[in-house]
Each structure stands twice: as C-alpha cells, then as structure tokens.
Amino acid sequence: MKRPHPASLIVLLLLVAACTSAPATSQRAATAQTVASQGGMSVEILTAGSFDLLAYRRPADRASQAIVYIEGDGLGYISKSQPSNDPTPVDPVMLRLAVVDPRPGVAYLARPCQYTGGENARNCQTDLWTLGRFSEEAVAATSLAIDQLKAQSGAARVALIGYSGGGVIALLVAARRQDVDWIITVASPLDIDAFTAYHKVATMQGSLNPVSYARTLSRIPQIHYAGQDDKVVPATVMRSYLAALPHIECAKLRVEKDVDHHQGWLSVWSRLSPTIPSCMK
C-alpha cells in the first residue's frame, strides 16, 4: 500500500477534514441513501474503466442536458499519519446540493472507491484518495461514468458541478470532452500547485492540474464559487487558475459571505444554482 509524502499530510487533512471519530462506513452510506431518497433519487453502480462508481439519479428524468454533480474528496485520513481505508464522505455535501436542484437531468456521481468498498473495491488503493486523487485513472473513470449518465438521461450535452476536489475533477474531465456546456465549482482548489504553495506543503504527486489545460478550458463557460470564510481553499487559489486562462469572457469568480469550506453551501444553493451568466445559457 502506497503512502503519501509526509509533507503533504497537512493539505490532505485540510481538504478532507478527517477525524478519528468519523462514523462507520455503513453509517456514511446510510446517510447518503437517506439524502438521496428524500430527493427522489435512486442508486446505481456504474462500471467505469478500472473502477465502479456510485451514482444517484431520478430515474424518470429525461433532459437535453445531463447535469452531473461530482462529490468532493471524502474521508482521506483518519489521523495525521494514517490514510483512511475507505474515502466515503462523512457528509455528502454535493449530494445535498444535487437533491435540491429541481432541473431535469440532474445526477450525483461519487468519486472512485467511495461507497463501493474503499480498499476492498475493484482496483482501489489509498493513492486514489490521497496524492493521486486527481490522477489520469480517476479522471478517465469519471468521464466514462458521465457518458453513462448522459445516455440514461437521453441528453445530448452535459454540464458539470463539482465540490472541493470534485471541482478539480470536473475541469479535468471537461478538458477532454467536446460536449460540456458549462462548469460550476464550489470551494475547489482549481490550481493545485497554488493550493499546495498556499499551505506550504509538497506538491500532489500523481495528480493532474487543471492549469495545464487552461487553453482548452478557457473555451467553456464556467463559474467558481468561493466561501468568504474558507480557510482551506481561499479565493486566491481560484484566482490563480483564472489568471492562467487566456480567455475569461465567461469565466467568473463569486465569493459568498458567511460560507466556509464545509458549512453554509446548502443554505445558499437554491439561490446560486440557477444563477448563471447569459453566456452560459
């Protein structure tokens, strides 16, 4: 089992907010199931390349556009030196936002190894939720899962919404696709080098950085939401990514008051989610 470079542990812990008192995996899965059921969403497991990814969607939805909510990094660590054996989120923030989105074609997509067994899941190892959480393998699997969700909704196009590390994955997926209408990220470390520099830790070995695809991404309309009180991913990290884009006619940063990295997003999401610039419509 691979272990991350010790100098990167701080940043990983900040992102996943791990703690030794985290609920058991079964409890975390039950929480997600309850949230999804309340929103009329049904679960399915998608075989996507090397991994099996959990998704929730409203089965009756048929839409011209599949809107895929991508989960954050989940529970990466249970202590400062010990990775979790299962990255299933303690609180599925992105699922909570997805279920209050009334638009047709909305689906939720977990990250590799979340909800499917952690280390015991197909081809899973701790690198996938530590230093390699933005790896080529993770991005490729997510894109394949999105293909399936798109087909199930009958959609011709997709839109991507990602929370925290899920926003990084959304950008990396979009950079390789031709069918992405727009992207929204929430509290996401969009320039991972700027993020690790901000926290004065080692770079994320084995992960891709959206900044490397800035020219391609600049053609896609996008909004990036930051919490004014977010000490994990401050708005400066998002500004670093935006500064790398050669064209920013439809790339926006919005800073929300009284919101930090984990708290406050659900209370404002009903107002935020339908508010997109005209160039994204």
Phi, psi and omega in degrees: 000127181282147178240143180288160175300131184305328182293344180265359184297323183299311182295323179294318179295321178298319183292317187264350180051048183288155176204154183290344182263019181299144178300157177299156181305319180298323178291320179296319178294322179294322176301313180297318180298320179296314179300314182295318180298319178297334178263009178072025181258144178249150184270150169206156177251123182259127173279114188226095181061237184282349190230166172249121184249135177279139176223153170235139176205162175274112190302329184279349184295129169231132188210160175280344182221126174273123180254108188253120176269122184254126185293160175286194189284341178077202184271093182278327185224150174250351172202176183296340183237000185236113175296151173293153173268002179203117185275012178308128185299144172290317177232112182283076186305314184293326176295320178298324178287322181296320186289340178266001177272112187279355186293147175293153177085007180283134176219155178247138180229122176281168179272163179308134175080351174283133176068356184248005175125000178059230181299337181274354180281164184301122176061022182265141173210165190297336178302332184289343174235018173238248185290335183259025185289346174246038183284165175303319181297318180293319180294315181298317180295319179297318180296320177296320178295321178297322175306316182291318178295321177299313180296320181295328181275352184074017186277152174264339185226166179229156170229144187239135177231125183230141177255135178052235179299338176295333175290324175297314178299319179302315179295317181294323176294314182299327183295340182251003182246161178247006187241019183267117180282318181198166181226138170234132174239154182229116176055046188251136178280076193292332172248101188289337175288319176295325180294311180292327177294320179300320180269000177058049178231172181293156179292162181275093179296136177088001180247148176271151180245124179306331180302330179294344182244026187301319183297315179293316183291334184295344179277352185257127175301140185202147173232139179235118182263132176239148175271132181300330182260013183282113178265352179273308178235087180289162181300335180299327179293319178292322178297327177297318176296312182299326179294337180277346182283128179289338178227128183231028181301326178228053173228113189240146169245130177232126181258124183260134178285153174059034178227136174245202184291323186252328190252141171105344185292321181297322184293337181252356189292325180298333176276324185282316192300323179274358186266094181232148180299157182299332179289350178263357184268000000 
